[in-house]
């Protein structure tokens, strides 16, 4: 929902009766209701504070039309970006380098991972073939 603030507001210190209800000016006006999937209006920066929550685009038309950066990139990219995003505080608490802080750094980070896997693809496949079946389940169950 998008709205405008009214300039003509009632004196907040004044008491009103129910009889005065129709005369009390609203504090907001010009309501615009819209609905978009979160990924279509998300930005690549966190919302307010230091929590790990995705922020939104700030241009009204982008909000209404759902044309944020992830709208063209896909919901899959949005999910991947935010699933592994670390705030500065989170990275510091884990004593790790922050992998990315924007879309370009995210693309570079993912490209580096792809290049690493490609460089060692044959070794990875060989090691995977040598692993006993169900080894991951045994390790998780502590058996």
Helices and strands as residue ranges (DSSP letters): E 2-5, G 18-23, E 28-32, H 38-41, E 42-46, E 54-56, H 60-65, H 69-73, H 75-83, H 88-94, H 103-119, H 121-130, H 135-141
